[in-house]
């Protein structure tokens, strides 16, 4: 059977991809096409590793909802209940190159706010330079608390890594274990997400795909480094980034999505309550136009999330299927490369509905 993405590969618009389609019980399709390394002619494989970037967000928020189910966190609590450094935050009401005017926000930011990007926190703090993976979560959290909010909590949607990283810090404090250890213990190991990690090991590095972007004259693809991350990826000094630091495979992402699609149950065992799944994957942004749950983009019969290098995972609940689409491309696409995800999703929904 011809891979639906073959024309994009043939035209040089995509380097390669690994795609997965599944329902709540089983994998229906797992396909590989193109190259993980064009120069070395290394083909994509089912276990090729990808930086899934912001697909880390729903994973982090799912972990937090486990603590909600445990009765250890309430989403309507102020963040400062769990992280005292968030007491007495400031709101920026006027700013230019010469001055900044601050006042106290009208209310405290809540866990709900940071889960749904409505807290007023910015995308990143001044500490997260030159890359986003250099500081431990405790220090990141302190830097966020010292950075003025950009708008009143709950009045606007603004996509922010800082909020989801703060969720990760709450997980650490409440669970009493490092954030990455909590994920490994409560999610990755039981869901058989055997390759999902913040710091790949040496063997996983041999399966890591290269990242590509259009070359200067837009006649082809060129290899590029990921500017948000420190190299090499297996450097043990790199720190976990809850909002976007995970590396994974299509199968691992599929296992996670199967649990969420199946209302918190995976292979007969419950990991999250039906109530938490529903709350997490449905709109939590109130009267705002933006449709976002807790770590998930949401819509009618849909929830999912993408990543900075054009990866994506989503559930189409009417058809009862999940899709995982893993490529590694940045800074736009050549030709119709940006349409490849839509082509894959349309084909999957028609075949497996």
ROLUMKE-855435 format. One record per residue (C-alpha): residue in three letters; x, y, z. Coordinates in steps of 0.05 Angstrom, whole numbers, padded with zeros to 5 digits. Example, Ala and Ser with C-alpha at 12.3 -4.5 7.8 and 13.67 -1.06 7.14 Angstrom:
<r rest="ALA" east="00246" north="-00090" up="00156"/>
<r rest="SER" east="00273" north="-00021" up="00143"/>
END
This chain:
<r rest="UNK" east="00000" north="00000" up="00000"/>
<r rest="UNK" east="00027" north="00069" up="-00019"/>
<r rest="UNK" east="00041" north="00113" up="00041"/>
<r rest="UNK" east="-00005" north="00174" up="00038"/>
<r rest="UNK" east="00055" north="00219" up="00053"/>
<r rest="UNK" east="00098" north="00192" up="-00005"/>
<r rest="UNK" east="00086" north="00253" up="-00050"/>
<r rest="UNK" east="00113" north="00300" up="00003"/>
<r rest="UNK" east="00176" north="00258" up="00009"/>
<r rest="UNK" east="00184" north="00253" up="-00066"/>
<r rest="UNK" east="00179" north="00328" up="-00073"/>
<r rest="UNK" east="00231" north="00338" up="-00019"/>
<r rest="UNK" east="00181" north="00375" up="00026"/>
<r rest="UNK" east="00189" north="00327" up="00084"/>
<r rest="UNK" east="00252" north="00290" up="00105"/>
<r rest="UNK" east="00214" north="00233" up="00136"/>
<r rest="UNK" east="00158" north="00214" up="00184"/>
<r rest="UNK" east="00132" north="00161" up="00231"/>
<r rest="UNK" east="00056" north="00158" up="00237"/>
<r rest="UNK" east="00010" north="00118" up="00282"/>
<r rest="UNK" east="-00065" north="00107" up="00284"/>
<r rest="UNK" east="-00098" north="00070" up="00341"/>
<r rest="UNK" east="-00163" north="00061" up="00378"/>
<r rest="UNK" east="-00167" north="00053" up="00454"/>
<r rest="UNK" east="-00149" north="-00020" up="00451"/>
<r rest="UNK" east="-00099" north="-00031" up="00396"/>
<r rest="UNK" east="-00052" north="00000" up="00345"/>
<r rest="UNK" east="-00085" north="00000" up="00276"/>
<r rest="UNK" east="-00027" north="00028" up="00235"/>
<r rest="UNK" east="00046" north="00044" up="00247"/>
<r rest="UNK" east="00083" north="00069" up="00186"/>
<r rest="UNK" east="00152" north="00098" up="00171"/>
<r rest="UNK" east="00173" north="00138" up="00110"/>
<r rest="UNK" east="00233" north="00177" up="00088"/>
<r rest="UNK" east="00297" north="00190" up="00126"/>
<r rest="UNK" east="00316" north="00205" up="00198"/>
<r rest="UNK" east="00383" north="00228" up="00169"/>
<r rest="UNK" east="00383" north="00249" up="00097"/>
<r rest="UNK" east="00459" north="00254" up="00088"/>
<r rest="UNK" east="00473" north="00187" up="00119"/>
<r rest="UNK" east="00412" north="00154" up="00085"/>
<r rest="UNK" east="00386" north="00129" up="00152"/>
<r rest="UNK" east="00312" north="00111" up="00143"/>
<r rest="UNK" east="00258" north="00126" up="00193"/>
<r rest="UNK" east="00243" north="00066" up="00237"/>
<r rest="UNK" east="00184" north="00051" up="00284"/>
<r rest="UNK" east="00228" north="00066" up="00344"/>
<r rest="UNK" east="00260" north="00130" up="00317"/>
<r rest="UNK" east="00266" north="00182" up="00372"/>
<r rest="UNK" east="00238" north="00253" up="00364"/>
<r rest="UNK" east="00238" north="00315" up="00406"/>
<r rest="UNK" east="00163" north="00322" up="00418"/>
<r rest="UNK" east="00170" north="00392" up="00448"/>
<r rest="UNK" east="00102" north="00420" up="00471"/>
<r rest="UNK" east="00070" north="00351" up="00468"/>
<r rest="UNK" east="00103" north="00349" up="00536"/>
<r rest="UNK" east="00049" north="00397" up="00562"/>
<r rest="UNK" east="-00010" north="00348" up="00563"/>
<r rest="UNK" east="00035" north="00295" up="00594"/>
<r rest="UNK" east="00055" north="00343" up="00650"/>
<r rest="UNK" east="-00017" north="00365" up="00661"/>
<r rest="UNK" east="-00041" north="00292" up="00663"/>
<r rest="UNK" east="00010" north="00279" up="00717"/>
<r rest="UNK" east="-00017" north="00338" up="00757"/>
<r rest="UNK" east="-00088" north="00311" up="00750"/>
<r rest="UNK" east="-00065" north="00246" up="00781"/>
<r rest="UNK" east="-00049" north="00286" up="00843"/>
<r rest="UNK" east="-00117" north="00319" up="00838"/>
<r rest="UNK" east="-00147" north="00249" up="00839"/>
<r rest="UNK" east="-00104" north="00232" up="00899"/>
<r rest="UNK" east="-00135" north="00291" up="00936"/>
<r rest="UNK" east="-00068" north="00327" up="00941"/>
<r rest="UNK" east="-00082" north="00385" up="00894"/>
<r rest="UNK" east="-00143" north="00427" up="00879"/>
<r rest="UNK" east="-00143" north="00464" up="00812"/>
<r rest="UNK" east="-00179" north="00524" up="00843"/>
<r rest="UNK" east="-00126" north="00534" up="00897"/>
<r rest="UNK" east="-00078" north="00593" up="00889"/>
<r rest="UNK" east="-00010" north="00571" up="00864"/>
<r rest="UNK" east="00021" north="00602" up="00926"/>
<r rest="UNK" east="-00011" north="00548" up="00969"/>
<r rest="UNK" east="00039" north="00499" up="00940"/>
<r rest="UNK" east="00095" north="00547" up="00920"/>
<r rest="UNK" east="00103" north="00603" up="00972"/>
<r rest="UNK" east="00148" north="00643" up="00925"/>
<r rest="UNK" east="00086" north="00663" up="00886"/>
<r rest="UNK" east="00060" north="00706" up="00944"/>
<r rest="UNK" east="00057" north="00780" up="00930"/>
<r rest="UNK" east="00064" north="00778" up="00855"/>
<r rest="UNK" east="00062" north="00841" up="00813"/>
<r rest="UNK" east="00024" north="00859" up="00750"/>
<r rest="UNK" east="00055" north="00903" up="00696"/>
<r rest="UNK" east="00006" north="00957" up="00675"/>
<r rest="UNK" east="00052" north="01003" up="00637"/>
<r rest="UNK" east="00120" north="00990" up="00605"/>
<r rest="UNK" east="00169" north="01020" up="00556"/>
<r rest="UNK" east="00245" north="01021" up="00548"/>
<r rest="UNK" east="00253" north="01071" up="00604"/>
<r rest="UNK" east="00205" north="01048" up="00658"/>
<r rest="UNK" east="00155" north="00997" up="00683"/>
<r rest="UNK" east="00094" north="01011" up="00726"/>
<r rest="UNK" east="00070" north="00956" up="00772"/>
<r rest="UNK" east="00009" north="00942" up="00815"/>
<r rest="UNK" east="-00019" north="00882" up="00851"/>
<r rest="UNK" east="-00065" north="00838" up="00809"/>
<r rest="UNK" east="-00138" north="00838" up="00827"/>
<r rest="UNK" east="-00135" north="00765" up="00847"/>
<r rest="UNK" east="-00084" north="00709" up="00858"/>
<r rest="UNK" east="-00064" north="00663" up="00802"/>
<r rest="UNK" east="-00093" north="00593" up="00810"/>
<r rest="UNK" east="-00071" north="00524" up="00789"/>
<r rest="UNK" east="-00128" north="00527" up="00739"/>
<r rest="UNK" east="-00097" north="00590" up="00708"/>
<r rest="UNK" east="-00029" north="00558" up="00697"/>
<r rest="UNK" east="-00059" north="00494" up="00669"/>
<r rest="UNK" east="-00099" north="00534" up="00617"/>
<r rest="UNK" east="-00050" north="00591" up="00598"/>
<r rest="UNK" east="-00094" north="00644" up="00630"/>
<r rest="UNK" east="-00048" north="00664" up="00688"/>
<r rest="UNK" east="-00015" north="00726" up="00658"/>
<r rest="UNK" east="00053" north="00693" up="00662"/>
<r rest="UNK" east="00099" north="00703" up="00602"/>
<r rest="UNK" east="00126" north="00651" up="00554"/>
<r rest="UNK" east="00194" north="00646" up="00589"/>
<r rest="UNK" east="00236" north="00682" up="00641"/>
<r rest="UNK" east="00302" north="00717" up="00635"/>
<r rest="UNK" east="00335" north="00658" up="00669"/>
<r rest="UNK" east="00320" north="00612" up="00611"/>
<r rest="UNK" east="00375" north="00636" up="00565"/>
<r rest="UNK" east="00407" north="00614" up="00520"/>
<r rest="UNK" east="00366" north="00550" up="00521"/>
<r rest="UNK" east="00305" north="00527" up="00560"/>
<r rest="UNK" east="00336" north="00465" up="00592"/>
<r rest="UNK" east="00392" north="00492" up="00637"/>
<r rest="UNK" east="00360" north="00506" up="00705"/>
<r rest="UNK" east="00326" north="00461" up="00756"/>
<r rest="UNK" east="00252" north="00471" up="00766"/>
<r rest="UNK" east="00261" north="00503" up="00834"/>
<r rest="UNK" east="00303" north="00559" up="00805"/>
<r rest="UNK" east="00257" north="00568" up="00745"/>
<r rest="UNK" east="00197" north="00573" up="00792"/>
<r rest="UNK" east="00232" north="00628" up="00832"/>
<r rest="UNK" east="00247" north="00666" up="00769"/>
<r rest="UNK" east="00174" north="00662" up="00746"/>
<r rest="UNK" east="00150" north="00688" up="00814"/>
<r rest="UNK" east="00196" north="00748" up="00808"/>
<r rest="UNK" east="00172" north="00765" up="00738"/>
<r rest="UNK" east="00111" north="00812" up="00735"/>
<r rest="UNK" east="00047" north="00785" up="00704"/>
<r rest="UNK" east="00029" north="00815" up="00636"/>
<r rest="UNK" east="-00046" north="00815" up="00646"/>
<r rest="UNK" east="-00098" north="00803" up="00701"/>
<r rest="UNK" east="-00106" north="00729" up="00715"/>
<r rest="UNK" east="-00164" north="00697" up="00679"/>
<r rest="UNK" east="-00177" north="00754" up="00631"/>
<r rest="UNK" east="-00136" north="00731" up="00571"/>
<r rest="UNK" east="-00106" north="00668" up="00540"/>
<r rest="UNK" east="-00031" north="00672" up="00526"/>
<r rest="UNK" east="00008" north="00609" up="00512"/>
<r rest="UNK" east="00063" north="00604" up="00564"/>
<r rest="UNK" east="00117" north="00552" up="00579"/>
<r rest="UNK" east="00125" north="00583" up="00647"/>
<r rest="UNK" east="00056" north="00562" up="00671"/>
<r rest="UNK" east="00065" north="00489" up="00652"/>
<r rest="UNK" east="00136" north="00489" up="00681"/>
<r rest="UNK" east="00104" north="00514" up="00746"/>
<r rest="UNK" east="00056" north="00455" up="00743"/>
<r rest="UNK" east="00118" north="00411" up="00741"/>
<r rest="UNK" east="00146" north="00445" up="00803"/>
<r rest="UNK" east="00080" north="00435" up="00840"/>
<r rest="UNK" east="00084" north="00361" up="00823"/>
<r rest="UNK" east="00153" north="00358" up="00855"/>
<r rest="UNK" east="00132" north="00394" up="00918"/>
<r rest="UNK" east="00067" north="00357" up="00929"/>
<r rest="UNK" east="00092" north="00287" up="00911"/>
<r rest="UNK" east="00158" north="00294" up="00948"/>
<r rest="UNK" east="00198" north="00267" up="00889"/>
<r rest="UNK" east="00233" north="00298" up="00829"/>
<r rest="UNK" east="00184" north="00315" up="00773"/>
<r rest="UNK" east="00218" north="00267" up="00723"/>
<r rest="UNK" east="00217" north="00211" up="00775"/>
<r rest="UNK" east="00142" north="00221" up="00786"/>
<r rest="UNK" east="00129" north="00215" up="00711"/>
<r rest="UNK" east="00172" north="00153" up="00706"/>
<r rest="UNK" east="00138" north="00120" up="00766"/>
<r rest="UNK" east="00065" north="00139" up="00755"/>
<r rest="UNK" east="00062" north="00143" up="00679"/>
<r rest="UNK" east="00120" north="00122" up="00635"/>
<r rest="UNK" east="00134" north="00054" up="00667"/>
<r rest="UNK" east="00062" north="00030" up="00676"/>
<r rest="UNK" east="00040" north="00055" up="00607"/>
<r rest="UNK" east="00101" north="00021" up="00574"/>
<r rest="UNK" east="00128" north="00087" up="00549"/>
<r rest="UNK" east="00197" north="00057" up="00548"/>
<r rest="UNK" east="00233" north="00110" up="00507"/>
<r rest="UNK" east="00201" north="00174" up="00534"/>
<r rest="UNK" east="00254" north="00215" up="00569"/>
<r rest="UNK" east="00283" north="00284" up="00580"/>
<r rest="UNK" east="00355" north="00261" up="00573"/>
<r rest="UNK" east="00364" north="00206" up="00521"/>
<r rest="UNK" east="00415" north="00152" up="00536"/>
<r rest="UNK" east="00471" north="00133" up="00489"/>
<r rest="UNK" east="00430" north="00078" up="00455"/>
<r rest="UNK" east="00371" north="00124" up="00444"/>
<r rest="UNK" east="00417" north="00176" up="00414"/>
<r rest="UNK" east="00433" north="00127" up="00358"/>
<r rest="UNK" east="00358" north="00128" up="00341"/>
<r rest="UNK" east="00350" north="00203" up="00344"/>
<r rest="UNK" east="00325" north="00237" up="00281"/>
<r rest="UNK" east="00358" north="00299" up="00253"/>
<r rest="UNK" east="00320" north="00365" up="00249"/>
<r rest="UNK" east="00310" north="00401" up="00182"/>
<r rest="UNK" east="00288" north="00468" up="00155"/>
<r rest="UNK" east="00282" north="00497" up="00085"/>
<r rest="UNK" east="00349" north="00521" up="00058"/>
<r rest="UNK" east="00362" north="00594" up="00042"/>
<r rest="UNK" east="00339" north="00591" up="-00031"/>
<r rest="UNK" east="00282" north="00543" up="-00013"/>
<r rest="UNK" east="00304" north="00489" up="-00061"/>
<r rest="UNK" east="00311" north="00435" up="-00009"/>
<r rest="UNK" east="00319" north="00417" up="00064"/>
<r rest="UNK" east="00381" north="00429" up="00107"/>
<r rest="UNK" east="00399" north="00400" up="00174"/>
<r rest="UNK" east="00392" north="00449" up="00232"/>
<r rest="UNK" east="00402" north="00447" up="00307"/>
<r rest="UNK" east="00343" north="00459" up="00354"/>
<r rest="UNK" east="00357" north="00527" up="00385"/>
<r rest="UNK" east="00315" north="00516" up="00447"/>
<r rest="UNK" east="00357" north="00457" up="00471"/>
<r rest="UNK" east="00428" north="00447" up="00495"/>
<r rest="UNK" east="00470" north="00398" up="00455"/>
<r rest="UNK" east="00486" north="00341" up="00459"/>
<r rest="UNK" east="00418" north="00317" up="00482"/>
<r rest="UNK" east="00449" north="00263" up="00526"/>
<r rest="UNK" east="00488" north="00315" up="00566"/>
<r rest="UNK" east="00472" north="00298" up="00639"/>
<r rest="UNK" east="00473" north="00371" up="00658"/>
<r rest="UNK" east="00409" north="00384" up="00619"/>
<r rest="UNK" east="00347" north="00393" up="00662"/>
<r rest="UNK" east="00276" north="00368" up="00653"/>
<r rest="UNK" east="00229" north="00419" up="00621"/>
<r rest="UNK" east="00156" north="00402" up="00635"/>
<r rest="UNK" east="00130" north="00448" up="00581"/>
<r rest="UNK" east="00171" north="00421" up="00524"/>
<r rest="UNK" east="00230" north="00377" up="00541"/>
<r rest="UNK" east="00209" north="00306" up="00525"/>
<r rest="UNK" east="00236" north="00260" up="00472"/>
<r rest="UNK" east="00193" north="00201" up="00451"/>
<r rest="UNK" east="00171" north="00152" up="00398"/>
<r rest="UNK" east="00105" north="00143" up="00361"/>
<r rest="UNK" east="00089" north="00080" up="00400"/>
<r rest="UNK" east="00101" north="00113" up="00467"/>
<r rest="UNK" east="00057" north="00172" up="00448"/>
<r rest="UNK" east="00005" north="00122" up="00425"/>
<r rest="UNK" east="00003" north="00086" up="00492"/>
<r rest="UNK" east="-00006" north="00152" up="00528"/>
<r rest="UNK" east="-00062" north="00174" up="00481"/>
<r rest="UNK" east="-00097" north="00107" up="00487"/>
<r rest="UNK" east="-00102" north="00116" up="00563"/>
<r rest="UNK" east="-00131" north="00186" up="00555"/>
<r rest="UNK" east="-00180" north="00166" up="00499"/>
<r rest="UNK" east="-00203" north="00107" up="00542"/>
<r rest="UNK" east="-00224" north="00153" up="00599"/>
<r rest="UNK" east="-00162" north="00140" up="00641"/>
<r rest="UNK" east="-00157" north="00065" up="00633"/>
<r rest="UNK" east="-00099" north="00029" up="00599"/>
<r rest="UNK" east="-00096" north="-00047" up="00591"/>
<r rest="UNK" east="-00150" north="-00056" up="00644"/>
<r rest="UNK" east="-00120" north="-00011" up="00697"/>
<r rest="UNK" east="-00145" north="00059" up="00715"/>
<r rest="UNK" east="-00093" north="00114" up="00719"/>
<r rest="UNK" east="-00138" north="00175" up="00719"/>
<r rest="UNK" east="-00211" north="00187" up="00737"/>
<r rest="UNK" east="-00263" north="00198" up="00683"/>
<r rest="UNK" east="-00278" north="00266" up="00715"/>
<r rest="UNK" east="-00205" north="00288" up="00709"/>
<r rest="UNK" east="-00201" north="00265" up="00637"/>
<r rest="UNK" east="-00264" north="00303" up="00618"/>
<r rest="UNK" east="-00241" north="00367" up="00653"/>
<r rest="UNK" east="-00171" north="00363" up="00624"/>
<r rest="UNK" east="-00193" north="00352" up="00552"/>
<r rest="UNK" east="-00250" north="00402" up="00548"/>
<r rest="UNK" east="-00250" north="00477" up="00545"/>
<r rest="UNK" east="-00226" north="00510" up="00610"/>
<r rest="UNK" east="-00217" north="00581" up="00585"/>
<r rest="UNK" east="-00286" north="00606" up="00605"/>
<r rest="UNK" east="-00316" north="00660" up="00562"/>
<r rest="UNK" east="-00251" north="00670" up="00523"/>
<r rest="UNK" east="-00252" north="00651" up="00450"/>
<r rest="UNK" east="-00191" north="00607" up="00455"/>
<r rest="UNK" east="-00208" north="00533" up="00466"/>
<r rest="UNK" east="-00158" north="00502" up="00513"/>
<r rest="UNK" east="-00166" north="00451" up="00568"/>
<r rest="UNK" east="-00113" north="00433" up="00620"/>
<r rest="UNK" east="-00052" north="00423" up="00576"/>
<r rest="UNK" east="-00094" north="00404" up="00515"/>
<r rest="UNK" east="-00121" north="00442" up="00455"/>
<r rest="UNK" east="-00194" north="00423" up="00454"/>
<r rest="UNK" east="-00253" north="00427" up="00407"/>
<r rest="UNK" east="-00315" north="00391" up="00385"/>
<r rest="UNK" east="-00300" north="00316" up="00384"/>
<r rest="UNK" east="-00226" north="00331" up="00389"/>
<r rest="UNK" east="-00167" north="00342" up="00436"/>
<r rest="UNK" east="-00093" north="00342" up="00422"/>
<r rest="UNK" east="-00028" north="00380" up="00421"/>
<r rest="UNK" east="00029" north="00396" up="00373"/>
<r rest="UNK" east="00103" north="00410" up="00382"/>
<r rest="UNK" east="00152" north="00462" up="00358"/>
<r rest="UNK" east="00182" north="00416" up="00305"/>
<r rest="UNK" east="00114" north="00401" up="00275"/>
<r rest="UNK" east="00099" north="00337" up="00314"/>
<r rest="UNK" east="00027" north="00324" up="00334"/>
<r rest="UNK" east="-00017" north="00276" up="00373"/>
<r rest="UNK" east="-00092" north="00280" up="00377"/>
<r rest="UNK" east="-00156" north="00242" up="00392"/>
<r rest="UNK" east="-00216" north="00245" up="00346"/>
<r rest="UNK" east="-00270" north="00222" up="00393"/>
<r rest="UNK" east="-00327" north="00215" up="00343"/>
<r rest="UNK" east="-00287" north="00163" up="00304"/>
<r rest="UNK" east="-00256" north="00135" up="00368"/>
<r rest="UNK" east="-00185" north="00140" up="00341"/>
<r rest="UNK" east="-00119" north="00173" up="00359"/>
<r rest="UNK" east="-00066" north="00197" up="00311"/>
<r rest="UNK" east="00008" north="00208" up="00324"/>
<r rest="UNK" east="00048" north="00246" up="00271"/>
<r rest="UNK" east="00122" north="00253" up="00283"/>
<r rest="UNK" east="00168" north="00293" up="00238"/>
<r rest="UNK" east="00225" north="00340" up="00257"/>
<r rest="UNK" east="00222" north="00403" up="00216"/>
<r rest="UNK" east="00224" north="00476" up="00237"/>
<r rest="UNK" east="00221" north="00547" up="00209"/>
<r rest="UNK" east="00165" north="00533" up="00160"/>
<r rest="UNK" east="00157" north="00483" up="00103"/>
<r rest="UNK" east="00176" north="00477" up="00031"/>
<r rest="UNK" east="00118" north="00476" up="-00018"/>
<r rest="UNK" east="00058" north="00439" up="00010"/>
<r rest="UNK" east="00096" north="00407" up="00067"/>
<r rest="UNK" east="00052" north="00441" up="00117"/>
<r rest="UNK" east="-00008" north="00404" up="00090"/>
<r rest="UNK" east="00021" north="00335" up="00104"/>
<r rest="UNK" east="-00010" north="00329" up="00173"/>
<r rest="UNK" east="-00079" north="00347" up="00147"/>
<r rest="UNK" east="-00071" north="00296" up="00091"/>
<r rest="UNK" east="-00051" north="00242" up="00141"/>
<r rest="UNK" east="-00108" north="00258" up="00190"/>
<r rest="UNK" east="-00161" north="00260" up="00135"/>
<r rest="UNK" east="-00138" north="00193" up="00108"/>
<r rest="UNK" east="-00137" north="00161" up="00178"/>
<r rest="UNK" east="-00206" north="00186" up="00195"/>
<r rest="UNK" east="-00235" north="00159" up="00131"/>
<r rest="UNK" east="-00201" north="00091" up="00137"/>
<r rest="UNK" east="-00212" north="00077" up="00210"/>
<r rest="UNK" east="-00278" north="00112" up="00229"/>
END
